[in-house]
Amino acid sequence: MARDMHTRTASTALPAVAGRRRGAGVRAIPGRFPSHADLPREQVTEIQRSRLLMGAVGAIEEYGYARTTVAHITARARVSRRTFYELFDDREACLAALVGDVIALVEGELLEAGLDGLPWRERVRGGLMAILSFFDREQALARVCVVEALRGGQSMLECREEVLGRLADVLDEGHKEGPRAGECTSLTAEGLVGAAFGIVHTRLLRGDREPLTGLVGELMAMIVLPYLGPVVARSEQTRRIPQAVARAPRKPPVFAPAQADPLQGLPMRLTYRTARVLECISRQPGVSNRQVADLAGIQDPGQISKLLARLQRLGLAENGGDGHLKGAPNAWTLTPLGRQFAQQLSMSAIRRNEAA
């Protein structure tokens, strides 16, 4: 529904867009932390941000935005409260960042739909199908952005007005479709977008089981009626979805409530140093305490010893050396659980590079 809506390509996973769109109140990420392993601090910061955004989705789904607290978000994300406030000024800024990332994902869907160059009517229908298909696949994100975001503050209201305004600009291009269409004003487009938004909002609020894509025909009839007349409106109302679209492979959802978390059940939170140490051991199995400290950029020997001991107690790392003997070096490797988590960090970096 938008030539102006797809201004950037988005990945198929929320962690992929973490850090790409910064809303008001989101603090700047520090520069690269020097190390021999060349592991950018931004990578871990983006992973923490991704976990917080996913935690926000889950918390808002359970409590509603009005009752969701920062504590709810950090508990679900398994990220410290301190880290939350290093990335966001407050709960509102976190919601704004989440909505911004979802908008980027929708823009990616519109870009993939290949709408440029199509006639106005086809662009509108194709865009509407892309947006509603995304909402059907990402029901939790749709509810947060369409329903719960309206309960946010001024920044969220401004964001809503901006998005609806961009969609109205696309519909307003319909006034070029002929003499009848030429009588339509920009207010016509604004009213149509508002009406369509209201219908989708009501369906999501009620939790209807019917897919939103089933509304495409009716919504298209409503949209084209003032521009192209009742005959075209009726044809849109009964028009079938092309088989190529209906048979297209279904993408996996970005947010799934039952997504497995390698840290689930462990009494720990994801911190920058913890993630960095795990990835250092993953890259160089058999490293000693001193080598881990050097690679991770941790200068305090006592601090690295405590962190490694904690990872060992949690079953994430194991020491295969003779460090218990005086003067003998340690040799740290990751357990299967530790490797699973380190792989999660690496996949996030790959997705980030693909989205760049």
Phi, psi and omega per residue, in radians:
M1 nan 0.363 -2.938
A2 -2.824 2.018 2.942
R3 -1.406 -0.554 -3.127
D4 -1.526 -0.143 -3.070
M5 -1.427 -0.471 -3.066
H6 -1.751 1.349 -3.113
T7 -1.581 -0.118 3.111
R8 -2.684 2.759 3.088
T9 -1.568 2.365 3.120
A10 -2.040 2.645 3.136
S11 -1.410 3.096 3.127
T12 -1.634 0.257 3.083
A13 -2.450 2.481 -3.101
L14 -1.048 -0.700 3.095
P15 -1.017 -0.423 -3.117
A16 -1.170 -0.533 -3.105
V17 -1.726 0.054 3.129
A18 -1.068 2.274 3.116
G19 1.550 -0.150 -3.067
R20 -1.509 -0.525 -3.083
R21 -2.117 2.041 -3.071
R22 -1.895 2.037 3.117
G23 -1.510 3.089 3.103
A24 -1.072 2.393 3.098
G25 1.558 -0.075 3.100
V26 -1.579 2.208 -3.010
R27 -1.441 2.697 -3.096
A28 -1.187 2.551 3.108
I29 -1.473 2.378 3.139
P30 -1.092 2.930 3.127
G31 -1.262 3.127 -3.094
R32 -1.125 2.449 3.110
F33 -1.593 2.096 -3.046
P34 -1.147 2.375 3.046
S35 -2.846 2.770 3.135
H36 -1.210 -0.484 -3.134
A37 -1.391 -0.149 3.122
D38 0.948 0.824 3.088
L39 -1.694 1.894 -3.063
P40 -1.157 2.387 3.080
R41 -1.083 -0.538 -3.141
E42 -0.999 -0.586 -3.101
Q43 -1.071 -0.859 -3.131
V44 -1.194 -0.657 3.113
T45 -1.067 -0.718 3.137
E46 -1.181 -0.642 3.100
I47 -1.139 -0.749 3.096
Q48 -1.082 -0.733 3.116
R49 -1.094 -0.737 3.125
S50 -1.065 -0.773 -3.136
R51 -1.108 -0.677 3.118
L52 -1.145 -0.711 3.124
L53 -1.162 -0.723 3.087
M54 -1.143 -0.670 3.076
G55 -1.096 -0.642 3.112
A56 -1.137 -0.702 3.117
V57 -1.060 -0.857 -3.126
G58 -1.090 -0.735 -3.123
A59 -1.166 -0.741 -3.141
I60 -1.168 -0.644 3.078
E61 -1.063 -0.658 -3.079
E62 -1.436 -0.772 -3.002
Y63 -1.833 -0.308 -2.957
G64 1.450 2.627 -3.042
Y65 -1.089 -0.675 -3.072
A66 -1.046 -0.578 -3.080
R67 -1.778 -0.086 3.139
T68 -1.286 2.343 3.119
T69 -2.012 2.914 3.066
V70 -1.053 -0.633 3.124
A71 -1.090 -0.686 3.087
H72 -1.063 -0.756 -3.090
I73 -1.165 -0.850 -3.091
T74 -1.168 -0.595 3.128
A75 -1.141 -0.744 3.119
R76 -1.214 -0.630 -3.103
A77 -1.387 -0.294 -3.048
R78 1.006 0.729 3.097
V79 -2.202 2.520 -3.039
S80 -1.193 2.700 3.078
R81 -1.067 -0.650 3.117
R82 -1.064 -0.760 3.118
T83 -1.105 -0.689 3.103
F84 -0.958 -0.847 -3.074
Y85 -1.345 -0.201 2.977
E86 -1.322 -0.441 -3.083
L87 -1.788 -0.573 -3.083
F88 -2.317 2.521 3.096
D89 -1.216 -0.638 -3.085
D90 -2.883 -3.065 -3.129
R91 -1.062 -0.675 -3.125
E92 -1.097 -0.709 3.124
A93 -1.149 -0.620 3.092
C94 -1.133 -0.772 3.103
L95 -1.100 -0.710 3.131
A96 -1.093 -0.713 3.115
A97 -1.143 -0.703 3.117
L98 -1.084 -0.846 3.132
V99 -1.083 -0.697 3.106
G100 -1.065 -0.717 3.121
D101 -1.181 -0.657 3.114
V102 -1.155 -0.690 3.079
I103 -1.042 -0.707 3.105
A104 -1.102 -0.667 3.101
L105 -1.137 -0.742 3.118
V106 -1.113 -0.715 3.104
E107 -1.046 -0.649 3.080
G108 -1.126 -0.680 3.094
E109 -1.093 -0.723 3.139
L110 -1.167 -0.650 3.107
L111 -1.115 -0.752 3.138
E112 -1.160 -0.435 -3.114
A113 -1.228 -0.277 3.083
G114 1.074 0.934 -3.055
L115 -1.539 -0.296 -3.108
D116 -1.056 2.384 3.093
G117 1.547 -0.169 3.124
L118 -1.397 2.720 3.030
P119 -1.025 2.723 -3.068
W120 -0.910 -0.838 -3.089
R121 -1.072 -0.707 -3.141
E122 -1.248 -0.631 3.097
R123 -1.118 -0.733 -3.137
V124 -1.130 -0.819 -3.125
R125 -1.124 -0.793 3.139
G126 -1.098 -0.707 3.117
G127 -1.163 -0.724 3.119
L128 -1.087 -0.749 3.113
M129 -1.093 -0.728 -3.130
A130 -1.123 -0.762 -3.108
I131 -1.171 -0.809 -3.112
L132 -1.222 -0.568 3.068
S133 -1.119 -0.714 3.093
F134 -1.085 -0.774 3.140
F135 -1.114 -0.650 3.095
D136 -1.122 -0.693 -3.121
R137 -1.320 -0.625 -3.071
E138 -1.991 1.151 -3.031
Q139 -1.117 -0.665 3.134
A140 -1.130 -0.785 3.125
L141 -1.142 -0.662 3.128
A142 -1.103 -0.766 3.139
R143 -1.132 -0.704 3.133
V144 -1.110 -0.784 -3.019
C145 -1.429 -0.570 -3.077
V146 -1.629 -0.634 -3.066
V147 -1.763 -1.048 -3.003
E148 -1.224 -0.569 -3.109
A149 -1.098 -0.433 3.116
L150 -1.180 -0.293 3.111
R151 -1.585 0.060 3.105
G152 -1.398 -2.970 -3.082
G153 -1.583 -2.733 -3.045
Q154 -1.088 -0.654 -3.109
S155 -1.108 -0.636 3.135
M156 -1.273 -0.615 3.076
L157 -1.131 -0.709 3.105
E158 -1.133 -0.690 3.110
C159 -1.092 -0.769 3.121
R160 -1.053 -0.794 -3.130
E161 -1.097 -0.655 3.139
E162 -1.126 -0.828 -3.109
V163 -1.121 -0.820 3.137
L164 -1.114 -0.593 3.092
G165 -1.138 -0.687 3.116
R166 -1.160 -0.682 3.089
L167 -1.166 -0.680 3.118
A168 -1.113 -0.610 3.100
D169 -1.065 -0.659 3.120
V170 -1.166 -0.799 3.134
L171 -1.147 -0.578 -3.102
D172 -1.136 -0.344 3.075
E173 -1.143 -0.258 3.118
G174 -1.145 -0.302 -3.120
H175 -1.198 -0.145 3.115
K176 -1.590 0.018 -2.997
E177 -1.424 -0.020 3.118
G178 2.648 3.097 -3.103
P179 -0.996 -0.777 3.134
R180 -1.094 -0.788 -3.123
A181 -1.115 -0.549 -3.108
G182 -1.121 -0.309 3.113
E183 -1.414 -0.212 -3.140
C184 -1.381 2.477 3.127
T185 -1.856 3.075 3.103
S186 -1.086 -0.468 3.107
L187 -1.135 -0.545 3.081
T188 -1.059 -0.826 3.136
A189 -1.104 -0.741 3.131
E190 -1.078 -0.740 3.128
G191 -1.132 -0.683 3.138
L192 -1.174 -0.746 3.110
V193 -1.109 -0.756 3.120
G194 -1.078 -0.705 3.129
A195 -1.154 -0.780 3.129
A196 -1.109 -0.734 3.115
F197 -1.074 -0.763 -3.140
G198 -1.067 -0.686 3.134
I199 -1.149 -0.804 3.126
V200 -1.125 -0.736 3.121
H201 -1.005 -0.790 -3.125
T202 -1.106 -0.744 3.137
R203 -1.103 -0.746 3.139
L204 -1.198 -0.678 -3.136
L205 -1.120 -0.690 -3.138
R206 -1.340 -0.323 -3.101
G207 1.270 0.638 3.138
D208 -1.015 2.481 3.122
R209 -1.443 -0.379 -3.121
E210 -1.194 2.409 -3.133
P211 -1.114 2.507 3.137
L212 -1.146 -0.464 3.124
T213 -1.094 -0.333 3.074
G214 -1.191 -0.191 3.123
L215 -1.555 -0.131 -2.997
V216 -0.985 -0.817 -3.100
G217 -1.075 -0.845 -3.132
E218 -1.125 -0.758 -3.135
L219 -1.141 -0.693 3.118
M220 -1.141 -0.682 3.099
A221 -1.071 -0.748 3.121
M222 -1.109 -0.686 -3.070
I223 -1.252 -0.788 -3.027
V224 -1.429 -0.306 -3.072
L225 -0.916 -0.909 -3.105
P226 -1.216 -0.383 -3.095
Y227 -1.595 -0.728 -2.970
L228 -2.093 -0.085 3.032
G229 1.650 2.981 -3.036
P230 -1.170 -0.541 -3.115
V231 -1.133 -0.845 3.119
V232 -1.151 -0.665 3.134
A233 -1.047 -0.761 3.134
R234 -1.144 -0.640 3.119
S235 -1.153 -0.624 3.090
E236 -1.208 -0.618 -3.099
Q237 -1.114 -0.600 -3.088
T238 -1.803 0.035 -3.089
R239 -1.223 2.344 -3.130
R240 -1.503 2.700 3.055
I241 -1.271 2.274 3.137
P242 -0.946 2.474 -3.113
Q243 -1.048 -0.587 3.141
A244 -1.083 -0.635 3.110
V245 -1.296 -0.743 -3.107
A246 -1.121 -0.567 -3.089
R247 -1.633 0.018 -3.121
A248 -1.057 2.443 -3.137
P249 -1.050 2.411 -3.103
R250 -1.423 2.223 3.136
K251 -1.309 2.623 3.057
P252 -1.225 2.552 -3.114
P253 -1.194 2.601 3.054
V254 -1.189 -0.802 -3.112
F255 -2.006 2.099 3.048
A256 -2.198 2.166 -3.091
P257 -0.960 -0.514 -3.085
A258 -1.684 0.302 -3.134
Q259 -0.985 2.313 -3.134
A260 -1.239 2.408 3.100
D261 -2.081 2.046 -3.134
P262 -0.979 -0.417 -3.120
L263 -1.637 0.043 -3.087
Q264 -1.019 2.234 3.102
G265 1.567 -0.156 3.122
L266 -1.584 2.391 -3.134
P267 -1.396 1.123 3.138
M268 -2.665 2.802 3.070
R269 -2.040 2.709 3.099
L270 -1.339 2.017 3.037
T271 -2.034 2.868 -3.126
Y272 -1.053 -0.810 -3.083
R273 -1.180 -0.708 3.127
T274 -1.064 -0.851 -3.140
A275 -1.096 -0.669 -3.118
R276 -1.167 -0.746 3.134
V277 -1.134 -0.759 3.117
L278 -1.048 -0.736 -3.125
E279 -1.240 -0.595 3.084
C280 -1.089 -0.788 3.129
I281 -1.148 -0.642 3.121
S282 -1.090 -0.673 -3.106
R283 -1.342 -0.546 -3.090
Q284 -2.347 1.323 3.124
P285 -1.018 2.519 3.134
G286 1.575 0.142 -3.111
V287 -1.263 2.669 3.117
S288 -1.550 3.035 3.085
N289 -0.975 -0.815 -3.089
R290 -1.125 -0.696 3.140
Q291 -1.177 -0.694 3.098
V292 -1.087 -0.780 -3.135
A293 -1.063 -0.716 -3.127
D294 -1.172 -0.780 -3.123
L295 -1.175 -0.634 -3.094
A296 -1.520 -0.131 3.130
G297 1.280 0.542 3.109
I298 -1.842 2.079 -3.005
Q299 -1.534 -0.443 -3.063
D300 -1.453 1.945 -3.132
P301 -1.051 -0.652 3.127
G302 -1.122 -0.656 -3.132
Q303 -1.163 -0.742 -3.129
I304 -1.204 -0.602 3.116
S305 -1.133 -0.755 3.126
K306 -1.132 -0.709 -3.115
L307 -1.165 -0.749 3.129
L308 -1.150 -0.698 3.111
A309 -1.097 -0.667 3.128
R310 -1.177 -0.732 3.099
L311 -1.091 -0.600 3.105
Q312 -1.200 -0.739 3.123
R313 -1.099 -0.585 -3.121
L314 -1.429 -0.095 3.115
G315 1.410 0.369 3.116
L316 -1.682 -0.472 -3.121
A317 -2.428 2.695 3.103
E318 -2.424 2.602 -3.088
N319 -1.819 1.964 -3.129
G320 -1.684 0.090 -3.129
G321 -1.643 -2.969 3.139
D322 -1.882 0.715 -3.071
G323 -1.094 -0.331 -3.140
H324 -1.266 -0.302 3.060
L325 -1.537 2.461 -3.075
K326 -1.045 2.192 3.079
G327 1.486 -0.149 -3.129
A328 -1.498 2.463 -3.090
P329 -1.365 2.655 2.984
N330 -1.423 2.828 3.085
A331 -2.483 1.680 -3.014
W332 -1.577 2.330 3.015
T333 -2.329 2.881 3.130
L334 -1.614 2.547 3.005
T335 -1.354 2.980 3.059
P336 -0.931 -0.707 3.107
L337 -1.157 -0.710 3.109
G338 -1.118 -0.686 3.114
R339 -1.158 -0.622 3.120
Q340 -1.094 -0.748 3.139
F341 -1.221 -0.725 3.107
A342 -1.074 -0.627 3.096
Q343 -1.144 -0.629 3.089
Q344 -1.066 -0.709 3.110
L345 -1.117 -0.750 -3.124
S346 -1.147 -0.728 3.129
M347 -1.110 -0.609 3.102
S348 -1.129 -0.673 3.122
A349 -1.155 -0.689 3.133
I350 -1.119 -0.785 3.139
R351 -1.096 -0.660 3.140
R352 -1.107 -0.729 3.140
N353 -1.170 -0.650 3.124
E354 -1.149 -0.581 -3.108
A355 -1.433 -0.251 -3.064
A356 -1.228 nan nan
